[in-house]
């Protein structure tokens, strides 16, 4: 069982930036594909970004590509999401997710992820 703990959410004005972090309980997470999803009230959970241990395989959702950057600090055993040029439409609860690598790096459906954090709220005001 892998436990994920997110941090870094908050309130920011439109055009501002926030940085989210996720720390897995595993001592090393080299076998995990890790990702970020978000869910706004009344909407489905949406893929934001994912990355492999090496960060060679990194993917973004269409609505955040070019504004958000996902990275992994393997020395600190964390995954980060740098969010720039935030818009009110980015307001949601953001979830860290992970799954064991089994041969593919491309997973954008939340159903493929086995482990989830508790979520952190991001609110972007106009």
N, C-alpha and C positions, 0 to 999 in steps of 0.2 A: 504494500500500500504506500502510495506516494502522497504526501500532504504538500499543498501549495499555499503559500501565503503572499497575498498582494499588498502593496502599499503605494502611496503617492497620489491618490485621487484628491479631488477638491473642487473648488469653485474658481473659475477663471473667466475673464472677459473674452468676447469674440476677438480672434486674432492672436490670442495669447498662446502660451505653451505650458505643458505639464509633462512630467516624466513618471511613468509607472514602473514598479519593480515587482518581480515575482521570485520567491525563493523556494525551491523544492526541498523536501526533507531528506531526500537521498544525498549521501555524502558526495557522490559525483553523479552527474546527470547525463553522462555521455551517451547513454542508451535511450535517451528520451527525445522525441520530437516535442517541442513546446510552442504554444501559440497563445494568441489573445483573441477573445471574442467579446462582443458587447450586446447588451439587450436593453432597449428602451421600452417603457411601459406600453403594453398592447402590441408589441412587435416581436417577431421571431429573433432568436439569437443569431447574430451576424458575425461572420468571419472577419477579423481585422488583420491579423498577420500570423505567420508561423516561421520557425527557423529550426534548422538542425544544429547539432552540437558544433559542427565546423563552421556554421553560418554560410556555407556555400549554397545551401538550398534554403532560400528565403522567399516568402510569398506574401503578397498584400491583397487585401480586398480593394475593389475598384474605387470605393468611396474615400479611401485614405491614402492611396498610392501617391507618393510625391510629397505628402505632408507628415506621415508617420514613419518612424524608423525603428525596427526591432533589432536588438542586439543581445548577445549572450556574453556575460563576463564569466568565463569558465574558472578563472582563479577564485572569484568570489562565489561561484555557483549560483548565479542569478541570471534572470532574463529581464531586459528592460524594454520599455516602449516609450520612445521620445515622440511626443505629439506636438507638432507645430501648427501655426495658422488654424487654430481650433475654431470651429463653427458651432452655432447652437444645435445643429443637427448631429453633432458628435456627443451630445448629452445622452448618457446611458450608464448602466452599471457595467463595468469592464471586468471580465473574468480571465484569469490565467488558466490554461489547460495543458495537459501533457498526455502523451501516449508513448508506449514503447516502440522503438524503431523495429519494423518487421520487413524491411526491404523497399519501402517507398517513403518519400519525404513529403508528398503532396497530399495534405488532408485539410480540406476546408469545411467539411461537414462536421458539426459538433458531435454527431453520433459516433464518430471515429475516436473520440478522445475519452480516455478512461478516468482521468484524474482532473479535478476541478478545484480552484480556490473558492473562497467565500464571496469574492467580488468586491470591487471598490467603486464608489460613485464618482463620476466625472460630470460636472455641470458647467455648461458654457453659457454665459449670459450675453444678451445683445448690448 
